[in-house]
């Protein structure tokens, strides 16, 4: 299946949750709050208490995408890249 084709479930989930396409390895706090549907202060509390796993990268807090989505029961379809012969 070409990388541009997606399952209907993934398209619906991305549309409803305003997920970036393609999914990045990590989300910003702002993206996480939109997906979770909570305020930024609630999201920061969840990061501090460990409910939301995060990674600090040179002072920037990022949320690993797959574990975050899986916590909400969302399992993104794998992306398949096909190479072409030159």
Secondary structure as UniProt FT lines:
FT   TURN            3..4
FT   HELIX           8..17
FT   STRAND          26..27
FT   HELIX           29..36
FT   HELIX           40..48
FT   TURN            49..50
FT   STRAND          55..57
FT   TURN            58..59
FT   STRAND          60..64
FT   HELIX           65..71
FT   TURN            72..73
//
